[in-house]
């Protein structure tokens, strides 16, 4: 069946649901009829049970005659009349009711009694039999009305429960069997359809993880089979095209890492010798030489910083790079970081304002080194673009399951191109914010990669107040030994 087209499978499933529910309902009805036949006259009276009792009652009435008109005969009469399902009324010849088991008016007028003698008629939803009471001299002393129903009735105290159960079973059987058939056959159909769909979902996840070394093992001559085959072909073509691209990216990353490693040592030597020459009091140098040495040291420091960034990016892009959570209290953590930033801010004439919203003393678990680097990169970028007399505002929100940071400065606002590309690798800014500080365009790229690694994200925007803002967040966990729930 799995090789049939989906349209045929749906039609066949519907047909099986209807056919199986009809067969099961028919079997239930047959079983109900057999059970009813078994219970008949044991627990259940047939519909004409009370009608069959009338000849016995009539014989008793003829035997007793006018004596039945005496109310004292009531107890004896009720031994013959099955009052659990039949009512009776005793009248005299003038049409006056003397006694009975009900007050219902089955006759419209007293004179109707004579006209209804020895007849059966319908009144008030029941069948009524009028039996004459002889007076012993071939005359009429009165009459007895017997009112009954033609329907199944209980024959014992638990008979009504059997009737209710049979009726409920007969009514509910079609719906119950239809629902059971619907659940059974739709689950079978869903299982056949879900298998290839689950394979496709797993394959899509593996492709997202850059794993193309797999084959979808599903063969069927229908739409799903053709879809899986097309997916296999697409995967193979994608593998051929992306393998070359991934190989080039890996080679470029390896080359960048090797180049950074090779540059690290000579840059360290240049920086060390420049600092030694500048700091040596015994060395005589002209102002021009001192200025040249300062320029050499400054640019060696920038180059060394670039090399460190390149090495860190290479490590960050490795699949083996993962956060290492430690227990952190946000209050002391941020106080320590702010003390570092305030020295540079004071040198530049920039004011820093910080605010923590939440319980800063509660311990949290996250990678403190990653969080420090994100703060360092964003705040360093803000310091570079905030003019003297300006302000940098840092707001930290401690939220359930995450920490959110917002760093805004009064420097030039972000341009449209900045907002689109500022987190791209090697983007150095534009429209009034480019090239400042001699950076290589890796700082904010590192922030984005770290935020994603830590289960968060980053965005940039211009606030209504005119400030340029960068906001990012990362996930946090509870301290060790405390359930996250």
N, C-alpha and C positions, 0 to 999 in steps of 0.2 A: 504493500500500500504506500510505502514511503517514496516509491518511484513515480507515483501518479502526480499529475499537475495539482497545484494547490486548490484550484477551483473544484476539481473532481474530489479531492480529499474533503473539502468543506461540505460538498453535496452529500457524499457518502456518510460523513459523520452525522449530518442532520437526519438522513434516512435511518441510520442505525439507532439514533436517539428515539425517533418516533416509533420505529418498529419494535424495539426492545421494550419501551414503556407500554405500548399497546399489548404485547404478549404478556408482560408481567401483570398488567391490570386484568386481562382476561383470566389469567391463572388465579389471581386474587379473588375475582368474582366467583370462579368455580369453587375455590376453597370455601368462600363465604356461603355459597348455596349448600354445599355439603355440610358445613357446620350448622347452618340454619335447620336443615333437615334433621340433623342429629338432635338438636336442642328442642325441636318441635314436640310439644306435649310433655317435655321434661322440664325445661326452663322457660319455654315460650308457648303461648297459646296461639293457634292459627287465627286468621282474621275473622272467620265465621264461628269462632268458638261459642260466643254468647248466643248466636242465632241457633246453634244446635241444641242449646239448653232449653229453648222455648217449649218444645213438645212435653218435656218433663214438667215444666212449670204449669203448662195448661192442664195437664192431667191432675196435678195437685189441686189447682183451682176448682176444677169440676168436682173433685172428690170432697173438698171442704165446703163448697157452695157458699151460702149466705153467712156461714160462720166467719168467713174472712172479713166481713164488714165490721166486726167487733175489733176495736183497737188492741184488745188483748191477744188477738191472733197474729200480731205483728212479729213477735219473736219466732213463732213457728214458720211464718212465711219467709222470713229472712234466712232460715236454714236452707230453703229451697232456691231462693233467688241469689245468684252470685253477685252480691252488692259491690264487690271490689271493681267490677267493670260494667254493672248494669243497675240502673235506677228503676224504681217502681212507684206507682201511685194507685191507691185504692179509692174508687168512687162508688156512691150509691146510685140507684136508678135515676135519680133526679139530676145527676151531674155534679153533685157536691163532693169535693175531695175530703175524704175522711182521715187518711194518714198516708205516709209514704217516706221514701228516702231522699226526696228532693222537693223543692218548692217551685221548680221550673214549670211554666205554663205551656204545656204542649197542645192544649185545646184552646181555640179562639172563643168558644162559648159552650155552656153546659149541654145544650141540645146537640152539639157536634159529637158527643159521646156515643149516642145511639147510632148515628150515621157511620161511625168509624169501627163499629164492632166487627171483630174477626178480620180486620184489615191491618196492613202494615204501611205506614206512611213516613215521610221525612219531615222532621221539625227540629229547628234549632241545631242543625248540623248533625242530628242523630237519627237513627231509625226507631220508630215507635210502633209497638204491637199492642192492639187493644183486645184483651181477652174477656169475654163475658163471664159473669159470676151467676150461675143458676140459683133460683130460690128454692129448689127442691120440688116444685110443682109445675115444672116445665115453663116457668116464668123467668123474669130477669130481675135479679136482686141488685146488680151493679156491674162494675167492670174493673179490671186491673190493667193499668198502662205499664208496659215494659219498654224502657228506653235503653238502647245499646249502640255500640259503634262496630263497624266492620273494619277492624284493623288489628294488627298483631299486638298482643298484650302480654305482660309477664305472667308466667304461671306460678312463680314462687317469689320469695322476697328478693332474691338476687337476679331474677329474670330481667328486670328493667336495666340492670347493668350490662347484661348480655345483649339486649336490644340496642342500647346506646353504643356499645363497642362495635357491634356489627354495622350499625348505620354509619358511625364515624369512619370505620375502616373502608366501607364501600365508597363513601364520598371522597375520602382523602387518598385512596389508592392511586387514581390517575395522576394526581399532582405529585405525590411522593415518588412514584416510580419514574415520572418524567424528570424530576429534579435529580434523582440518583443517576439516571441514564445520562442526563446532561453533564453532571460532574464527572462521571466515569469517562465518557467518550471525548469530552473537551480536554480533559487532562491528558488523555492519550494523544490527542491531536497536538496539544501544546508541547508535549514532550518531544514529538517528532520535529516540530518546527523550532523549538528552543535549542536543540542540540547544535545545528549548524549556526544559529545566531550566536550562541555562547562561544562557539569556536571563533566566529568573526570578531566578537568583542575582545576575546583574549588575544587574538592576532593583532588587533588594532593597538592594544596596550603594549604588546611586545615591540611593535614598530615604533611607538612613541618612545620606548626605551632603547631604540636603535639596535634592536635584536631582530635580524631578518633571517636567522638560521632556523627555519621551521617550515613545515609543510602541512597544510590542512587536509586531513585524511577524511574526506566525505565525498561519496559518489552517489548521485541520484539523478535520474533523467527527468528533472523538473526544474522549476524556477530557482529553488534554493541550491540545487546541485550546480546549475549554471552560474549562480551568483558566487558560490564558493570557488568554482573553477576560474571565474574572472578575477576574483580576489587573489588567487594564487598567481595568476599571470601578472597582475598589477604588482604584487609583492616581488616577484622575480625581476620585473623591469625596474622597480624602485631600488632593488638591491644592487643591480648593475650600475644605476646612475648615482646612487648615494654612496656606494662603497668608495668610488673614486673621490667624491667630495669629502667624505669622512677621513679618507686616507690623507688627502691634502691638508685638511684641518689638523689632523694629528701630527703630520710632518711639520706644519707651521708652528703648532704649539711646542713641539719638541725642539724645533730650531730656536724659537723665542726663548725657551727655558735655557737651552745651551748657551745662547748668546748672552743672556742675563748673567748666567754663572761665569762666563768668560770675562764679562765686563766688571764683575763685582770686585775681583782682586785688584786689577790696575786702578780702578777708581778709588778703592780704599787706600792704595799707596799714594796716589796723587793728593787725596785729601789729607792723609797723614803728613806728608812732606810739606804741604802748603801750611798746615797748622803749625808744624814744627818751626818753619822759617818765620812765621808771623809771631809766634810766642817766644822765640829765642831772644833774650835781651842782649846777648853778646854779639849778635849779628848786626853789622851796620848795613842799612839799606836806605835808599833815597825814597822820598814820598811817592815817586812814580813806581818804584819797585814794590812798595807796600801796597799801592792801589792794585797793581797787577796781581799780587799774591792774594789779595782779598777777593778779586774777581775769580781767580782760579779756585779758591776755596768755596765760594758761593755756588759756582756752577758745578763743581765736583759734588757738593752736597745735593744739588738738584738732580744730577745724574744718578747718584747713589740712591736717592729716593725713588726715581723712576725704575731703577733696576729692582729695588725691593718690591715695588708695586707689580712689576712684570712677573717676578718670581711668585708673588702671592696669587696673582690671577691664574698663573699656570697651575698652582696647587688647588685653587678654588674650582677650576673647571674640571678637575679630575673626578671621576665617579666615586672614588674612595674617600672624598672629602665630606665629612659629616659633622654636625654639631656635637660638642662634648658638654652636656649640661652640668652645671655645678650649682650649689645653693648660694643665692644672692639676696641681700637686702637692699632694696632700691634706694633707700635714703642715704646710707653711707656710700653706696656705689656712685650715685650722682654727685654727691658732695665732693668726692675725690676727683671726679672728672672735671667738675666746674672749677676746682682750684687750679687745674692745669690750664684751662681755657682763659681764665681771668688774667693770668700773667701776660699772655699774648694780646688779649683784648685791651689791657691797659696800655701796652706798648703802642698799639694802633689808635688809641683814643676812642675805643668802642665800648659801649656799656652792655653788659649781659644781664638779662632778667630770666630767672628760672622759677618754675612752679610745678609741684608734684600733686596730682589729684588722686587720692586713694590712700590706703594704709601702707605708707612707705617703710614701716618696720617689719612687715610680714615677710617671711622667707619665701622665695620663689626659685624655680630651677630653670635655667637656660644657659646658653653658652655665653659667658660674660666677655670672653675675648672677642667674639664676633660682634656683640652689641657695642663694645668699646670702639671697635674699628668703624662700625657704621656711624656712631656719634662723632668720632674723630674726623672722618671724611666729610660729613655734612657740615659740621661746625667750622672746620678749616676752610671749606668752600665759602661759607657765609662770611668768615673773617676777611677773606680775600676781596669780597665784593661789597663790604659795608664801609662807607666812607667815615673818616674821623668825625666824632660827634654822633654817629649813628647808634643803632641799638640792635641787638640780637635777642630774640625772645624764644625761650625753650620751655615747652609745656609737655609734661609726661602724665599720661592717664593710665592708671593701673586698673585694667578691666578684667572681667572673668575670663581666664584662659589666655590672656594676651596683654602685652604692654604696647601702648601707642605713643609715639613721639611726634612732636610738631616743632620744627625749627624755622623761624621766620626772621628776616632781616630787612632793614630799611635801605638796602642797596637798590640798584636798578632792577625793575621788574623783569621777569622772564619774557623773552620774545616767543613768538609762535613756533619758530624752529627749535628753540631751546626746549619748550614743553613737549615737543614731539620726539626729540632725539637725545636729550641730556643724559639719559641712562644708557645710551649706546656706548659700545667699546670705542675708545680713542676719540670720543666727541669732545671738542675743546670749547664749545660755546660760540654764540654769535649774537648779533644785534645788541652790542653794548656790553656784553659780558665775556667776550672771547679773549683767550690767551693770557688772562691776568694771572700772575703768579708763576708762569712758566710750567703749568701742569701738563700732563700727557693725556688727560681725558680718561683716566682709569678710576678715579675716586668714586664717582657716583655709579659707575658700572659695577664696582665692587659692592657698593651699598645694595644695589638691586639684587645681585646674585646672593649676597648673604641673607637678605630679607626672605628671599624665596627658599633658601636652604633651611631657614629657621621657621618655616611655615607661615610666613607673612607676605607683605608686599610694600611697595613704595610708590609715591606719586608726588608731583610738583604742581604748584598752582600759584596764581597771584591773588592775594587776599583783597577784600573790598577796601581795606585800609591802605592799600598800595604796597604792602609788604610782599616780598618774594618768599614763598614757603615751600619747604620739603617736609612731607609727613610719611612716616613709615611705622610699621608695627611688626611684631614677631610673637610667636606662641610661647607660652610659659607653662610649666607644670608645677604641681604641688611639691613641697619638700619630701624627701625620702621618708617612707613609713606612713605617709598619709594617702589615702585612697582619693583618686581624682574625682570620684562621685560624691 
